[in-house]
Amino acid sequence: MNGHPPLLRTVISVEHDVFAVRQHGREVAAAIGLEGQDQIRVATALSEVGRQLLARLGPVTVTFEAVTDPHDALTVSASAPAPADPDTLTRLLAEIDGARRLMETWRIEDTPDRVTVVMRRRLPAAALALTAARVAALRSDLKRLRPGRPVEEFVLQNQQLLAALQEAEAHRDQLLRLNEELEETNRGVLALYNELSAELEETNRGVVALYAELDDRSAKLRDASEAKTRFLANVSHEMRAPVTAILGLVRLITDPGSDPLTDEQRTQLTLIGGSAQDMLNRVNELLDLAKAESGRLVPVPAEVDLAAVFGALRGTMRSLVARPEVELVVEEPVGLPTLVTDEVMLTQVLRNLLTNGIKFTLSGEVRLAARYAGGDTLDLVVTDTGIGIAADEQQRVFEEFYQVRGDAQQGVIGTGLGLPYARSLVTLLGGELTLESTEGEGSTFTVTLPLVIP
């Protein structure tokens, strides 16, 4: 342990305090030596966690600490009264799960009296060392912090969003230029191959030169693919933070406790909130795709409480059912053997399948159930009474960016990444994702998992 007293401690008592603590988070991160994007990550993660804890549990105590074990880092703790109902904590953890991606390490400390979210961000190598003298000086400087107005924080977040969008556009242009160069290179490789193929029998040196050239081009293509994956991951992270902030500001401004709005203002803010939520969904899908393509996803097996997983999904997915003609049914899992797998990956798979069913079901129901027929596997089944999928497209829906075409799909927004990502995760878990569907009648997705992940 480092033994340093806290750098700063503050309390979130009302909704407006969320803006103040976001500002404190960014200023403390800057003072301790974190770089610009890391400052935004800390501030965004803290404001999201603080807002959710305040809404569900009550006043939140936020503590900033400088730590040196095992590396120099900034630790931020958000503590609130423990809930009387365990389901409240489950729903809360599901709500703040997105903020987890913005921090390097994350843990939950749950005691009978308090719930504490502890987040950490490591300092860059170029930052000044956290000596006792420097920490004392930081603590003295941070005591003078005074929060600004919410409008000023809103303007700053807009500026951060614009900067992220400009950077994304620059990356996109760079990727387009790279793709053009790759296409030109491929044409050159094909021309070279056609030219040399007639001389293969006459000279072995031509064959060697050709394969050397092809190996070089293949290496460049692999580099381009890796660059694309890094681009998706970086842009998704940087865009998610300001979009999440916009959603939080819209909720605050439209809150009944805020200043009254005209009907036109409320309509415009609703449009802004809806557009920001759509953009956040797209960014999350790109982030998931980048993680899967990078090969950095490794399952962490543990015993899974399916009742808790189903309960959390029942609570979080119900808000997505926008049509009164559609009912979400999550059956209670009973009499099942113990399942040992990665709970986070499993939850993401089921969430993607339920989202897909809700999106394409106009009336009837979307149902989640668990089935055990003996043996060493367990089936998790998502059925819907939606539009169904034609037989010739049932395999293509698992291809990245592919979307079924037809009149029934008009007005449905998506990127075509949910089902491919779900199948990738199921494969990592040692299972299989299958589809049965009849056009116009509905679809059934079955996740077959081993009881113990191999």
N, C-alpha and C positions, 0 to 999 in steps of 0.2 A: 504493500500500500504506500501511497505517496505522503500521507500525513498533512497535506496542505488544507487549511480551512477553505470553505466555499468562496469562490470569486464573487458570486452575487446570488441573492435569493429574492424572489418576488412571488406574488400571489395573484392568481386569476380568480376574481370574485364575480365579475359580470362579463357579458359578451364583449364589451369594448376593451376589456383588459387583454383580449387575445391579440389585438393589434399592438398593444404596448409590449407584450412578451415576445411577439415576432420581431419587433424592432430590437429589443434587448438581445435576442438570440443572434441576430445578424451582427450587432455591434460587438458583443462578446467574442463571437467567432473571428471577427476582423482583428480585434485587439490581441487575441492569443496567437494569431498567425495563420489562420486558415485562409485559403485562396478564395477568390470571388465566387466561383460556382459552389464551393463547399459552404460558404457563408449562406447562400440561398437555400441549400439543402437543409442545413441545420435550422434556419428560421422557419422554413415551410413545414418540416417534420414536427417541430415543436408547436407551431400554431395549430396544426391539425390535431395532434395528440391532446393539447390543452383544451381545444374547443370540444372535443368528444368527451373528455373526462368531466369538464364543467357541465355539459348538457346532461350527462347520465348519472354522475356521482356527486357533484357539488364542487365547492371551492378547491382549487388546485394550487399546490405549493411547487414552484419551479426552482431548482437549484442548479447552478453552473459550477463545475469543479474542474480544476487542472490536475491531470493525473500523469504519472511518469512510469507506471508499471503496466505492461512490459515496455510500452513506448509512450512518448509524449503525446497526449491527446486531450480533447475537450469532452467531458462527460456532462450530459444534461439529464436531470431526473425530474419527472412530473408525478406528483403524489396526490392522491385524492382519497376520501373515505371509502372503505370497502362496501360493496353492495350487499344488501340483505339477500337478494335472489341470485344464485349462481348463474342463471341464464342471462342476467344483465351483463355480467363480466364476459360471457361468451360472445354476446352480440357486440359488446364494446371492442373486444379484440378483433372481431371481423371487420368492424368499421375502420380501425386504425391500421389494419394490415398493410395498406398501401404506403403509409409513411415509413414502414420498415425498410423499403428499398432505398430510401434516401440516406440511411445511416449505415456505418460499417458493422457495428455490433448492436445488439438489441436484446433486452431481457425483461421479463415481467417478475416483479417481487410481490407476491400475494400473501398478506397476513390477515388475521381476523379483523384488524382495525383499518388497514390501509392497503391500497393498490398503487404500486409504483412502477412506472415505465422508465427504464434506464437506457439511454442512448449514448453512443460514443462515436466520435469522429477523430481519426488519427491526424496529427499535424504533419505537414510536408517536411521533407528532409532539410529544406532551406530555412525553416522557421527557427527563431531563437530558442535556445534550450529553456525548459521550465525550471529554472533554479528557484530556490526559496526567495531570493531577493526580487527576482522578476515577478513571481507570483504575488508577492506582497505589493509591488508597485501596481500590477494590474488590478488587484483588489481595490486599492486606493483610488485609481482612476475610474473604475466602473461604478463606484459609489455615487459619482456625480452624474450618472446617466439620467436623463429625463425623457419620458416618452413623448413623441410628437403626436400630431393629430391624425385620426384615422384616414382623412383625405390624403394627407401627405404620404402615408404608407401605401394607400391605394395607387397614387401616382407612381411611386417608386416600383411597385409590383408591375404596373403596366410597362414601365421602361424596361424592366427585366424581361418581360415577355417579348417585347419588340426586339431586344438584343438576341434572345434565344432564337426567334424566328429568322432574324437576319443571318445568324450563324448557320441555322439549318439550311437556308437558301444557298449560302456559300458552299456548304457541303454537298448539296444536291447538284449544283453546277459542276463541282469538281468530279462528282460521280458520273455525270453525263459525259463530261469530256473523257473520262477514263473508259467509259463504255464505247465511245466512238473510236478511241484508239484501239480497244480490243477487237472491235469489228473489223477495223482496217488490218490489224495483225492477223486475224483469222483468214481474211481474204488472201493475205500474202502467203500464209502457211499452205492454204489449199492450192494456190498457184504454184508454189514451190514443189509441193508433192506431185502435182500433175506433170510438171516439167521433168522431175527426176525419175518418175516411175518408168519412163521409156528407157532409161539408161541403167536400170538396176542390174541387169545381167552383164553390163560392160564394165562397171566400176563399183567396187565395194566402198570406196571412199565417199561416193555420193550417198549411199545408204547411211553411213555413219554420220555424215554431215546433216542429213535430213532428220534423223532421230535426235541428234543433239539440238537442232533448232526446235523440234517439237517439244522436247523436254523443257527448253527454256520458255516457250510460250505457255506450256502447262503450268509452270511455276508462277508466271505472271497472272494467269487466270486464278490460281489459288490465292495469290496475294490480293487480287481484286475482290474475291469472295469474302476474304477475311476483312478487307477494308469496308465492304458493305455491312457486314455484321457489326463491326465497331461503330460505324456511322449510325445504324439503327439504334444501338444501345445508348450511345452518347446523346443523340438528338431526343430520344424518348425521355431519358432522365431529365434533360435540361428543359424540355417543354412541359413536363408533368408538373413541375413545381409552380410556375406562374399560373397555369390553368387551374390547379387546385386552389390557389389563392383567390382567383377570380370567383370560383364557386363559393368560397367562404364569405367573400365580400357581398355577393348577391344575397346569400342567406341572411347576413347581418342587416343589410339595408331593407330587405323585405320583411324582417321580423316584426311582429305586431308591436313590440316594445320600442321600435325605432320611430323616427319622425314620420308622420303620415305622408303617403304618396298619392299622386293623382292616378286615375285609372290608366292613363297613357304611360306614365312612368312605370307603373307596376307591370304593364304589358311588355314594355321594352326590356325591363329587367328579367322578366320570365323568359323572353327570347334569348337574352344574353346567357342566362343560366343553362337553358337547354342546349344552346350551341356549345358552351364550354363543356358540358357533360358529355356531349357527343364527341368532342375533340379529345377529352380525357380517355374515353373508351377506346378511341382509335390509337392513342399514344400507348395505352396499356397493352393493346394487342401487338403493336410493334415491339414493345419491350419484351413481351413474352416470346415472340418469334426470335428476337436477337439472342435471348438466353438459351433457347433450345438449339439454335444453329451453332452457337459458340461451343457446345459440348461441355459447358461448365455445370450443368445440372446433374447432381448426384443424389439419389434417394437416401433419406435418413430413416431407416426402418424403426418403428416402435409400435407398441400395441395401440390400436385405434378404437376409440369409443364412438362407434357408429351412431349411437343415439345422440351424442353431443354434436357430431358433424351434421346429422340430418336436422337437428334442431336449429343450428346456426344457419343452415341453408334455408330452412323454412322462414326464418325471420328476415334474412337479407334479400331473398329472391321475391318475397311477396310484393315488395314495392315496385317491381318491374312489370307486374301484371296490370296493364293499363286498361284492358277491356273488361267490363262487368260480365260479359258472356263467357269469360275464361276463368277457370278455377285451378289453383295450384294445390296439388295434393301430395304431401310427403308422408308416406306410411311410416309408422313407428317400427324400427328394426327390433324384433324379438326372437329369441330362440336360435340365435346365430352363433357359430363358433368364433373364437378370437381371431381377429385379423391383424397381422403384423405387416405394415407397409408404411409409406411416407404419407402422413396425414395431410400435409400442405398440398402436395401434388394431387392426391385423391380429391381433396376439396375443390381444387381448381378444375379438374376434369369434370366433376359433377356440376359445378357452376356453369361451365361452358355449355354442357349439354342442356341444362335447364334453360339457360338464356336463349339457346338456339330454338328450343321447343316453344318458349313463350313468344319469341319473335314471329314465328310462322304459324301460330295457332290463332284463328279468328274466333272460334267458339269451341266449347267443350272443356277439356281439361289437359293439364300437363302433370304427370305423375312420376314420382321417384319412389322406388321400392328396392329392397334387398331380398335375394332369393338364394337359398342353399339347398342343393339337391344331393348332398353327400360328396365324398371325395375330398380332394385337397384344393378346391377352388370355390370362390364365392362370386355370385352374379349381382351386379348393381344395375338396375334397369330404369331407363328414362323413356317414358312413352308419351305421345301427344296425339291429339285428334286434329292435327293441322293439315296443311295443304299436301303433305307427302312429297316424295321424290320419285321421278321417273326411273325405271330400271336402268336405262343407259347412262344415268348420271350418278348413280349411287356410289360408285367408286371415285368419281371425279370430285365429289364434295370434300374429299379428304386431301385434295391438292391445294397448296398454298395459293391464296388470292382467287380461287375459283368460286363463282357464285352461280346458282341455278338461275336460268333465264325463264321468263314466262310472265303472263299477266298477273298471276297470283303473287309474284315477288315484287311487283311495282310498289314503290314507296317504302320498302324495307331497306334500311341503311346497314351496311356492314363492309368488312374488308376481306372476308373469306379466310380468316386465320383461326377462328375458334375451333373448328373441327380438326384441322391438321395439327394444331397444338395439342388438343386433347389426345389424339392418337399417339403423338410422340411421347407424351407423359405416361400413357398407359403402357407403351412399349418399355419405357425405362423402369416401370414397376413390375415388369415381367409378365404382363397380361396381354389381353387382346380386346380391341374395340370393334364391334360388329354392328351392322345396320340392316334392319328389315323395314321396308316401306312400301306403301301402296299409294299411288298418286291420287290425291283427293280424299284420302281416308286417314292418313297420319303416318307416324314413323315410330320405330322402337330402336333405341340405341342400348346395347348391352355391353357393360364393362365386366369382363371375366378376369378376376385377379387370383393369384395363388394366395392361400391363407398365410403363408410366410414368404416374403419377398426373397427371391434367390440371391 
